[in-house]
Structure formats: C-alpha cells, structure tokens
Amino acid sequence: MSKDKSLVKWLLSMIICGTILMSFVIAGVSMALYMRSVRRIYKNEMLKSAEAVTELVGEDKLRALCLEALSGKDSDAEAGKLTRKALLQVYQDARLTDLVLYAFDDKSLKGTAIVVAFDDDVKEGDGISFRKRELDRLLKGEATRIVEKNADGSYENTIFKAVTDKNGGIIGLIKISSRLRDTFDSRIRFLLLYVPLIVLLLVVFSVVSLRMFQKRIINPISELTQAANRYGARDLTNPDLEEEQSFTLPDDMNDDEIGVLWNTCHDMEASIKESIIKLKTVTAEKERQAAELSAAAQIQKGMLPTADPAIDEHKAFSIFGSMTPAKGVGGDLYDYFLIDDDHLAMVVGDVSGKGMPAALFMVLVISQIRMNSKKEMGPAEILKAANTVICANNPEMMFATVWMGIYEISTKTMRECNAGHEDCAIRRAGGRFGFDIKTHDTPLGIMDDMDLTEFSLVFNSGDELFVYTDGVPEAADVAEAQYSPERLIECLNEKSGLSNEETVGHVLDSIRGFVADAPQFDDITMLSFTVR
C-alpha cells in the first residue's frame, strides 16, 4: 500500500473516531446541562406549589397544626381535613407524586408526617430525618433530593419548604415531589434516535471533506513526491539528454499553495538544468585554459636556461638561476648564455603584471634581448634595440625592468646596464655581501628611443654576484610584513662557501620560512654568479 493511501486511511479513521467521541461528549454534556436546567425548572414549579398550599390553607393554620403535633396535642380534625383537601388540590393540579406536611423538631432534626395529600408510600405518622448540612442546603434551594423508584425505574425530584413560627424557627416542612420519568424518557429517545443520526451526518461530512482534502492536497503532494523521485533518478551530469521534464505541470493544477510549489519546482528544474549546462561550459573552458596555462608554463620553462656543458663545466665561472612563479606562468625572466667563447651574457627581468599577459610580454622581451645579443653590442645597446621593438609592439602599455650584464672571461670585467631593476648584491672574495648601488634607467616599454647608462665592474677570483627581482624583498607574511632588502643581505651573509645553487636554495628557504602560510603574491627570481 502506498504512503498516500495509508495517510488517507489514517486520516479517515482519526476523523471517524474523533467525530464519534466528540458527538458522545457533546451529547453527554448537553444532557447533563439540560437535566440540570430541568431540575431547576421543576424546583421552581414545586416551590410555587408549596406557596399555593400556604395560601390555600393559611400560614397560621399550618403553623397551628405543626405546633399541636410537636406539643403532642390532638390535632384539630376540621383543620386537618381542610389542609388535606388543600394539599390534594395542589397535588392534582401540579401533577405531583408526593405532597406531605411534616411537623419538624429542629433539635433532633426529625420530622413526623401529619397531613398526606395522597395515601401512597408515606403515611401519617411516618418519620423523616436529616443531617444539619443537608437540611441547610435543601432549605436554601442549593440542592434537591432525587429518589429512584425501583418499581418502574422512574425518578422523583424532591424539595422541602420550611414552615416557621413567629420567631423564625422551623416547626414544619412541606415536602413536594415531582416525577421526572417523562423527561428522562424523552432524553433517552433523543440519545437513541438523534445522536446516531448526528454521528452519521458528521461521518458523511468527514468522508466528503477527506475526499476533497485528498484531491486538493494529498494527491498533488503525492504527484510532487513522485516527480521529485524521478528527478532524483535522472543523470544530472548529462543535461544534453532529451528527457521529459520531471516536474511537468498537471493539467488540473489549482492556483493555491500547492500550485505555487509545483510552479517553483518546475522553474527550479529548468534553472538547474540551465545552470548545469553553463557550469559544464565554464568547467570545459577552465579546463581548456588550465591546459593552455600548463602548456604555456612548459613553454616558458623551456625558454629558461637548460643544462649546457659549455657553461656548467666552465672553469672560469659558475652560475645558477631559479624562477618560482606566483601563478602557473610567471612574468619574471632570467637568462644566461655564451655570446662567444669569451663573453657570457646574463639577464634578469621583471614584467609588469602577472599571469599569461606578463608571460607573453616576457617572451617578447627575452627574445629581443637574445636576438640583439648576437651582434657584439654592449648591454646598453642591446637593451636599447630591444626597447625599440617592444615599444612598437606594446598596445597594452606594459613594461619590464631589466638588468643585463656581459662578462668578459679573459679580463674578468663585466659591463652592466640597469633598466629600472633592483640593485645587485655583490661579495668580494673573503668579504660580506652588500648592495652595488648604481644609477637606474627607465624600464623597457615605457619610452621609445631612450639612451641607457652602462657601467663596468671588475671581478677577482672568488667574487660573487647575486641578482634578483622585487618578489624577493617584497615577499610578505600574513601580517603583510615584507621580507625586505636588509633581511636578504643578512640571509646571504649567514653562510659562506656555498655553491650558486645552494645560495639560491638557502635564500628561497629563508623566504618560505618568513612568509609561512601566506600565499605567494609575486614571482620570485634569483641568479647567482661566482668568478673562479
């Protein structure tokens, strides 16, 4: 059995049981309230009967009869006859079941019947007794006595009215009883006939309401659940499949909350499908870009200096460079190559910006420097020739800071030119590293046909040169504190006798220890050169 049918059965049973229980509770409460009202009405009517007895007999005669009975004197036969006649008239007119005059002793709380309207169960001379609390409540009208007649199952409602002397003391009681059988019989007929009819009508109404509830709420929710299950079973990773939409709007959909929910799910499914298609497109594009970026990184890596025995095994010098890009590809550049047997060219540069644009601009810069380095020109002339081509092919107005040195092996002399780059660090043999501060020219790509300054630097055996980009001193930790040029010099002077590769590795380890978990913001490029 499906869940929706189980829910219908549960609701139906709850409604029927609740309706029957509520019907009987209402019937019982109504019966109790009705009978209370009936007893109140009967009591008022019976009090009127007692007042009628008092008026017909006369209050003085009633008082005299009660006093004579209490004193033990013989009752006045004529007065008793008249009293009995009056009681019998009231008894018949009011259709009472009992009407008795009692002489009452307020000390013993006992009464003796002195006049009986109808000779039935109570005879003259019969006694009656009370408890003080019961008598007080009966006389105040707060309670009545209901006596069950075992013979025919009828009920009697009984009240007492006091006969007082001139001082207000109770000397007699008038007992009035009225039969309630007819009233109870009519209530029983009501319970037997009308209550089942009311219950039946309520059950019919509940069933009809349930069917409407099932049609308007349960069935649409069940269909919505089935649609959700169909949607969950679909292959959402392949939105190109021509599948019927799961949340198809029903033909008989109402403009209520369920209808709004259907429309929302329908629109949501279409929106999710569109989002998945867009996501696949974006993902494919990102994967393509990542593949291109990876290829570009490999191309860039291939443009950096590779193993060359003519340089790596040279007896006059040793050199090592490293570039750590902040992204897949970097905008920094370094290069070293032999122009001829007696001249070694070294280049370190930093392109403005990052990522692919910077990498492409870096390719332009390094290719122009390499092309012009074959023409036996000094570094200033080489950079100037490269700048002319760069400015002519620079629509994005990018620029690059470049340091270039050409070391003449035979004379141990280096000609160098600095186009807006960082100052080099130099250590003479047996000494300590310090900055070689010289004049900086304008970076390449900013201004065409500019002249650059060239300097000469004489080396001795054991001298070391360290060139770097601004990614080294500007490396920052999570608090945005920078590594700084001073910390770089301190790091270079911490150890001596290191190879060029060890020197670069030592500085890189120092930078990583400083920045810790902070992300790398800029490319880090270093070049270490030592004269042997």
PyMOL commands that set and color helices and strands:
alter all, ss='L'
color gray80, all
select helices_A, chain A and resi 3-57+59-71+77-93+132-140+181-233+257-303+309-312+355-375+379-392+485-492+500-515
alter helices_A, ss='H'
color red, helices_A
select strands_A, chain A and resi 98-105+110-116+127-129+145-148+155-164+170-179+317-324+332-340+343-351+400-408+413-419+424-427+434-436+455-458+464-468+524-531
alter strands_A, ss='S'
color yellow, strands_A
deselect
rebuild
show_as cartoon
